[in-house]
Amino acid sequence: MAELTPSESGGPLLPVEPASDGFLLVRGGAGGIAFQLEELSAGATELNALARDLAAVELDAHRVWTALGPYQNDSPSSGMEAVTGVWEGRRAVAAVREELQDIASQVQACKRDYEAAEQRSLASLRSGIDALRLLPAQIMDLHLGGLGDPLRADFSRLLNRDSMEEVAGNYAVLLALLGVNSPALLGAVTMAAATGMKGSGVPDVIRMLAGGVMPQLRPRPVTATAASTSAITLDASSAGLLARAETVDEDGLGKIEIIRTEQGGHEAFIVIIPGTQPGAAGGSNPFDEYGIAEGLGYGSEHTGAAIRDALRQAGAEAGAQVVAVGYSQGGIHAMNLSQDKAFLAEYDLKYVLTAGSPVGGINPEPGISTLHLEHRQDWVPGADGVPSPDTRDRVTVTVQNRVLTPLGEEPGLGPGHRLANYEAGARAISESGDASLVASTAALAGVVGAGGAATATRFQLVRAPQAPVATRRYVDRRLPRQADIRPTGGR
């Protein structure tokens, strides 16, 4: 139950606002505002139930007092004192009932006020970002000249996590940033500008592009083949699991890792999925740039099926407990498993850990714990245009320390997106005393334990070749001209 200001102090009942833990800003989970509001609502319901019980006691006391009425003229020791005692008891019960009802009313009012404040705060965030009050037509005129390519480092100088969320959540700005020149999609820009269309437009835009000017974005089947198996000493902390993602990425393109571990007599399987990898887009590597489109636009349909097959090959039986870990694009695929009905019908997904991933629009099934690491300088987590919801099972941690690209290294997508910075944030999470982080860390440890001896199998994932585009043979259907007609048998 959330801590409350005591009613006798005269102060309002208020849930405790989650405090930042060092350079970590924590939202959601057992210490989050939303869960506290749920607790307040449950508490108000319990108080009202107690008040109803006391009202019944009060009524019974009144009946007893009425029944004792004829004895009020008897001797004081047997008559009047008994009647008075019952009356005072009824009044005491009534006073407690009224106090409970008053507290319940304050709790309900507190919940309403905080819900309204959260809505106002969100509306302010999504409409007050500096330098983003740009008209779509103006952006189209710029042709990205002043903003830079989203896949270049200079883009991160203009946008951070929050401002990128504003851009990606606006259909008109999003399409304009893509440099769309298709008449149909430019029409969508105009419509979006006219109607003020907002929200998670990214999946819609991806499917729109795949169905029109960029058919190569359509996802294709993915297969998984075991490549190598080795015994490892597993660090099962969130930082240790993110470090495994880095080693998987270094092992080659298109690979994932499945770790088989045992603790307390039961097995668990950890799926490690890397981020976006270099190479020709649309080739055999499902973690290229087009893999982002499959994750955000199509729920990781084929990559998720390949992960399920890899689990079977790794020895995971139906009902086995699974933890999914993903960095950047890998986090999208990991979170999509949490709403993949086929996957959840076969395996018991208990926990999902993501770092630097745009997963706010992916809603896991109830009971699956998730932990999302974001960095305030990293625009990538805001690329889907939706903040991660604040719920009991979903914790979002924003790492707020200022970071720079090390000298001599390529900036990539910006220093905030570096996996090393997320590993540092994960180490701080393991040491934190924040209620939400303590509960989330315990949920992870409850599945995989503290680590130790484990078996890791690397799988090579391969995307099927793109089907050749059918070409139409040209047939001249003009009426024959006189010069084309030759007499039969002539030369």
Buried (B, 14 or more C-beta within 10 A) or exposed (E): EBEBBEBEEEEEBBBEEBEEBEBBBBBBBBBBBBBBBBBBBEBBEBBBEBBEEBBEBBEEBBEBBEEBEEEEEBEEEEBBEBBBEBBEBBEEBBEBBEBBBEBBBBBBEBBEEBEEEBEEEEEEBBEEBEEBEBEBEEBBEBEBEEBBEBEEBEBBEBBBBBBBBBBBBBBBBBBBBBEBEBEEBBEBBBEBBEEEBBEBBBBBBBBBBBEEBBEBBBBBEBBBEEBEEEEBEBBBBBBBBBBBBBBBBEBEBBBBBBBBBBBEEEEBBBBBBBBBBEBEBBBBBBBBBBBBBBBBBBBBBBBBBBBBBBBBEBEBEEEBBBBBBBBBBBBBBBBBBBBBEEBBEBBBBBBBBBBBBBBBBBBBEEEBBBBBBBBBBBBBBBBBBBBBBBBBBBBBBBBBBEBEBEEEEEBEBBBBBBBEBBBBBBBBBBEBEBBBBBBBBEBBBBBBBEBBEBBBBBBBBBBEEBEEEEEEEEEEEEEEEEEEEEEEEEE
